[in-house]
Amino acid sequence: MGPNWSQILRRRVRPPRDRRRDASMDLLNQLIDQPIEPGYAEASGGSRSAGATTGRRRGALIVFGCLLVAGAMIGLSLAQTLRAAPADEQQRLDLVDRIARQEQTVADQRARIGTLTDEIDAAREQALAGDATGARTRDRLERYGEAAQTVDVRGPGLVITVDDAPADAQGTSNRVLDRDLQLLVNGLWLSGAEAIAINGHRLGSRTAIRAAGDAITVDYRSLTRPYRVEAIGDPRNLQSRWVQSSGGVLWNYLKDNYQMRYELTGSDELTLPGSPQAPLERAEVAR
């Protein structure tokens, strides 16, 4: 019986049992798994590592340079500020000195005005003395002076003292404002006051009560706390009318709700100084 060639041929083409089916595809698998030659890959990896190190070093240098520039700018600014501080302090002292000199000049001029006013009054008294016509003229001038608040007046009246709330009460509502004094004064006029002064400054028909920063001024003269308001008028009606006026109602409310100081007392004798004469705007020759 001859050999079975079909079985022999099948054995030849059948792969060995211990060999992988894709053994003949090793080259293709190697090309897929390792597309880059190992030596080249190693060299390329070293280049990337060196590049990363160089990039980190460059970034550190940039940050250091920025910090150095910022520090230099801050140091220069500080040096300029310290250099300019003595000059700024000297300018402040010069300004304070100028203000003090101007205030003294204004005080001297007011004193001079008072002296000249007394001399004018004495000369007028001398000129009008001696006859009935002069006496009538003198009486008329006194009435005009009282109406214009340019002469001293005396009489009974009220003394109202107001001030800010205690230091522990914070806020603008706890401070005396210019409008608070305005309403107080208007209430006194409406209650029948004949003459009013705040901290010794006589108020007239053209007097302005204003705020200048944190200060309150009367005719551009600053007032200091507390604020003492004196009003001359009929003692029988002035106080009762004042309490019922808008100013009295306001200040009772401020005292009760904002703890602001408000004191009202009567006086048998008050003396209010005359205010400086207003500038002459219109005059006619007597016929």
Protein Blocks (a to p, Z undefined) as FASTA:
>chain_A
ZZdfklmmmmmmpccfkbcfklmmmmmmmmmmmmbcfklmmmmmmmmmmmmmmmmmmmmm
mmmmmmmmmmmmmmmmmmmmmmmmmmmmmmmmmmmmmmmmmmmmmmmmmmmmmmmmmmmm
mmmmmmmgoiaklmmmmmmmmmmmmmnopaccdddddddddddddfklgcjklpccfklm
mmmmmmmmmnopabdceehiacdfkbccddehjbcceehiacdddddddddddfklmmmm
mmmmmklmmmmmmmmmnopacdddddfbdcdddddddddfbdcddZZ
